[in-house]
Amino acid sequence: MSVSFDLDHATTDFAQQIQDLLDSVLPPFREADPEERRLKVIRKREWRVIRPGSAEKSQSIRLLHDGAHVADLNLYYWCAPDHADSHLAVRKSSFEVRSLQEGTPLLRLDYLHDARSVPAAHWNVHAERGAASVLLARCNPKHKGLLSQVHIPVGGTRYRPCLEDFLEMLLREFNFDACPGWEAAVRSGRRRWRLLQTRAVVRDSPDTAAAVLGSLGYTVVPPPEGPRAPNEAALYER
């Protein structure tokens, strides 16, 4: 690993960005301990895990309507150095909204960088429907027949939705309580995320980036060692 890259420092900075976003978007439950929604960075071998709660037990972030606790937001990120040992990379993440009334998930957005049998980034929708079960049973007998077990792809590693997208969906569609000015925090975080992903996409396909910049009038000089090969695995990932 490069001596210039500090995994603990990078993960702590990332966790603080997420904490600032949550604190700017979701109001706290007045009767809860503020530590319940405080994100922690937990060491797990070569990983750094960001989540609310302790090393032994994760915690939920309470979602409110008119000040009442009506649902829970569960989230985590598993972080590690990227393949070049120069940037922080999220290797696993999950955002889930869970009904307080039933204690069951409603929606979950999962990401698994090394996924093989399912799309790397995907939605799971826990809203069972008879027609979906019948069609799954008829066409794919090996499937469990549950809509919640259908993995809906959303753009892979580079183009997947960010936490800001998930939070805005919860506030606009479910009308959960929000902090004043939450839109600005979401827009700012989304911009930061997309700029980071733009940099990653450029690293995946530098020849394409150079061609586009050239078409815009920029002068792009190849490195002395020659053009860098594209990251084909990222370009083909589902």
C-alpha positions as CSV (number, residue, x, y, z in Angstrom):
1,M,0.0,0.0,0.0
2,S,1.2,3.5,-0.8
3,V,2.7,5.3,2.2
4,S,0.9,8.5,1.1
5,F,-2.6,6.9,1.5
6,D,-4.0,6.7,5.0
7,L,-7.0,4.4,5.1
8,D,-8.1,5.4,8.6
9,H,-7.9,9.1,7.8
10,A,-9.7,8.8,4.5
11,T,-12.5,6.7,6.1
12,T,-12.9,9.1,9.0
13,D,-13.2,12.0,6.5
14,F,-15.8,10.1,4.5
15,A,-17.8,9.2,7.6
16,Q,-17.9,12.8,8.6
17,Q,-19.2,13.8,5.2
18,I,-22.0,11.2,5.6
19,Q,-22.7,12.4,9.1
20,D,-22.9,16.0,8.0
21,L,-25.4,15.0,5.3
22,L,-27.6,13.1,7.7
23,D,-27.6,15.8,10.3
24,S,-28.5,18.4,7.6
25,V,-31.3,16.3,6.1
26,L,-33.0,14.2,8.8
27,P,-34.1,15.8,12.1
28,P,-33.3,13.9,15.3
29,F,-35.9,12.1,17.4
30,R,-36.4,14.3,20.5
31,E,-36.6,11.3,22.9
32,A,-33.6,9.4,21.5
33,D,-30.0,9.5,22.6
34,P,-28.0,11.5,20.1
35,E,-25.3,8.8,20.0
36,E,-27.8,6.4,18.4
37,R,-27.4,8.2,15.0
38,R,-23.7,8.9,15.3
39,L,-21.7,7.1,12.7
40,K,-18.8,5.0,13.8
41,V,-15.7,3.7,11.9
42,I,-15.2,0.1,12.8
43,R,-12.1,-1.9,12.0
44,K,-12.7,-5.3,10.5
45,R,-9.3,-6.7,9.3
46,E,-8.5,-4.9,6.1
47,W,-11.9,-3.2,6.0
48,R,-13.2,0.0,7.6
49,V,-17.0,-0.2,8.2
50,I,-19.0,3.0,8.6
51,R,-22.4,2.6,10.3
52,P,-24.4,3.9,13.3
53,G,-24.0,1.7,16.4
54,S,-21.2,-0.1,18.1
55,A,-18.6,-2.6,16.9
56,E,-20.9,-5.4,18.2
57,K,-24.3,-4.1,17.1
58,S,-25.6,-1.8,14.4
59,Q,-28.1,0.9,15.1
60,S,-31.0,2.4,13.0
61,I,-31.6,6.1,12.2
62,R,-35.1,7.0,13.1
63,L,-37.4,8.4,10.4
64,L,-40.1,10.8,11.6
65,H,-43.4,12.1,10.5
66,D,-44.8,15.1,12.4
67,G,-42.2,14.3,15.1
68,A,-43.3,10.7,15.6
69,H,-41.0,7.7,14.9
70,V,-42.6,5.9,12.0
71,A,-39.8,4.0,10.2
72,D,-36.1,3.3,10.3
73,L,-33.2,3.9,8.0
74,N,-30.4,1.3,8.1
75,L,-27.1,2.0,6.3
76,Y,-23.5,0.9,6.1
77,Y,-20.4,1.2,4.0
78,W,-17.5,-1.2,3.8
79,C,-14.4,0.7,2.7
80,A,-10.9,-0.3,1.5
81,P,-8.1,1.2,-0.6
82,D,-8.7,1.1,-4.4
83,H,-6.6,-1.1,-6.6
84,A,-4.0,1.6,-7.0
85,D,-3.8,2.1,-3.2
86,S,-4.3,5.8,-3.7
87,H,-8.0,6.4,-3.1
88,L,-10.8,5.3,-0.8
89,A,-13.1,2.8,-2.4
90,V,-16.5,1.6,-1.2
91,R,-16.6,-2.2,-1.6
92,K,-20.0,-2.8,-0.1
93,S,-22.9,-0.5,0.9
94,S,-26.6,-0.8,1.8
95,F,-29.4,1.7,2.3
96,E,-32.6,0.3,3.7
97,V,-35.9,1.8,4.8
98,R,-37.8,-0.5,7.2
99,S,-41.4,-0.2,8.4
100,L,-41.8,0.4,12.1
101,Q,-45.3,-1.0,12.1
102,E,-44.3,-4.3,10.6
103,G,-40.6,-4.4,11.2
104,T,-40.0,-5.5,7.7
105,P,-37.9,-3.9,4.9
106,L,-39.7,-1.8,2.3
107,L,-36.9,-0.8,-0.1
108,R,-33.2,-1.6,-0.1
109,L,-30.4,-0.3,-2.3
110,D,-27.4,-2.6,-2.2
111,Y,-23.9,-2.4,-3.7
112,L,-21.4,-5.2,-3.8
113,H,-18.2,-4.5,-5.8
114,D,-17.3,-8.1,-6.3
115,A,-20.8,-9.4,-7.1
116,R,-21.0,-12.2,-9.6
117,S,-24.5,-13.7,-9.7
118,V,-26.3,-10.4,-9.2
119,P,-25.8,-6.8,-10.5
120,A,-23.2,-5.0,-8.5
121,A,-25.6,-2.2,-7.6
122,H,-29.3,-3.1,-7.4
123,W,-32.7,-2.4,-5.8
124,N,-34.7,-4.9,-3.8
125,V,-38.3,-4.0,-3.5
126,H,-40.2,-5.8,-0.7
127,A,-43.7,-5.5,-2.2
128,E,-44.9,-9.0,-3.0
129,R,-47.4,-9.4,-5.8
130,G,-49.1,-12.5,-7.0
131,A,-48.6,-11.9,-10.7
132,A,-44.8,-11.5,-10.2
133,S,-44.6,-14.7,-8.2
134,V,-46.6,-16.6,-10.8
135,L,-44.4,-15.3,-13.6
136,L,-41.2,-16.1,-11.8
137,A,-42.4,-19.7,-10.9
138,R,-43.4,-20.3,-14.6
139,C,-40.2,-18.9,-16.2
140,N,-37.6,-19.5,-13.5
141,P,-38.4,-22.4,-11.3
142,K,-35.1,-22.0,-9.5
143,H,-36.1,-18.6,-8.2
144,K,-37.7,-18.2,-4.8
145,G,-40.7,-16.5,-6.5
146,L,-40.4,-13.4,-4.3
147,L,-40.3,-9.9,-5.8
148,S,-38.0,-8.9,-3.0
149,Q,-35.5,-11.4,-4.4
150,V,-35.4,-9.8,-7.8
151,H,-32.3,-7.6,-8.2
152,I,-33.1,-4.5,-10.2
153,P,-29.8,-3.1,-11.7
154,V,-29.1,0.6,-11.3
155,G,-25.9,1.4,-13.2
156,G,-23.1,-0.7,-11.6
157,T,-20.2,0.7,-9.7
158,R,-19.8,4.0,-11.4
159,Y,-23.4,5.1,-12.1
160,R,-25.2,3.8,-9.1
161,P,-27.4,6.1,-7.0
162,C,-25.8,7.8,-4.0
163,L,-27.1,8.2,-0.5
164,E,-28.4,11.7,-1.4
165,D,-30.6,10.1,-4.1
166,F,-32.0,7.6,-1.6
167,L,-32.7,10.3,1.1
168,E,-34.4,12.6,-1.4
169,M,-36.6,9.7,-2.5
170,L,-37.6,9.0,1.1
171,L,-38.5,12.7,1.8
172,R,-40.4,13.4,-1.4
173,E,-42.3,10.1,-1.7
174,F,-42.9,9.2,1.9
175,N,-43.0,12.8,3.2
176,F,-40.8,12.0,6.3
177,D,-39.8,15.0,8.4
178,A,-36.8,17.0,7.1
179,C,-34.5,19.7,8.3
180,P,-34.9,23.2,6.9
181,G,-32.7,23.6,3.9
182,W,-32.2,19.9,3.3
183,E,-32.4,20.3,-0.4
184,A,-29.1,22.3,-0.5
185,A,-27.3,19.6,1.5
186,V,-28.6,16.9,-0.9
187,R,-27.6,18.9,-4.0
188,S,-24.2,19.6,-2.7
189,G,-23.5,16.0,-1.7
190,R,-24.8,14.7,-5.0
191,R,-22.5,17.1,-6.9
192,R,-19.5,15.9,-4.8
193,W,-20.5,12.3,-5.5
194,R,-20.8,12.7,-9.3
195,L,-17.5,14.6,-9.5
196,L,-15.8,11.7,-7.7
197,Q,-17.5,9.2,-10.0
198,T,-16.5,11.3,-13.1
199,R,-12.9,11.0,-12.0
200,A,-13.2,7.3,-11.6
201,V,-14.9,6.9,-15.0
202,V,-12.0,8.9,-16.6
203,R,-9.5,6.5,-15.0
204,D,-11.6,3.6,-16.4
205,S,-11.4,4.9,-19.9
206,P,-8.7,7.5,-20.3
207,D,-8.6,7.2,-24.2
208,T,-12.3,8.1,-24.3
209,A,-11.7,11.0,-21.9
210,A,-8.8,12.3,-24.0
211,A,-10.9,12.1,-27.2
212,V,-13.8,14.0,-25.6
213,L,-11.4,16.7,-24.2
214,G,-9.8,17.0,-27.6
215,S,-13.2,17.5,-29.3
216,L,-13.8,20.4,-26.8
217,G,-10.5,22.1,-27.8
218,Y,-8.3,20.9,-25.0
219,T,-4.8,19.7,-25.7
220,V,-4.2,16.3,-24.2
221,V,-0.6,14.9,-24.0
222,P,-0.2,11.1,-23.6
223,P,2.1,10.0,-20.8
224,P,5.7,9.1,-21.8
225,E,5.2,5.4,-21.1
226,G,2.3,5.4,-23.6
227,P,-1.5,5.3,-23.3
228,R,-3.0,3.6,-20.3
229,A,-5.2,0.6,-21.0
230,P,-8.9,1.0,-20.1
231,N,-10.4,-0.8,-17.2
232,E,-12.4,-3.3,-19.2
233,A,-13.9,-5.0,-16.2
234,A,-15.5,-1.8,-15.0
235,L,-16.8,-1.0,-18.5
236,Y,-18.5,-4.4,-18.8
237,E,-19.8,-4.7,-15.3
238,R,-23.5,-4.9,-14.8
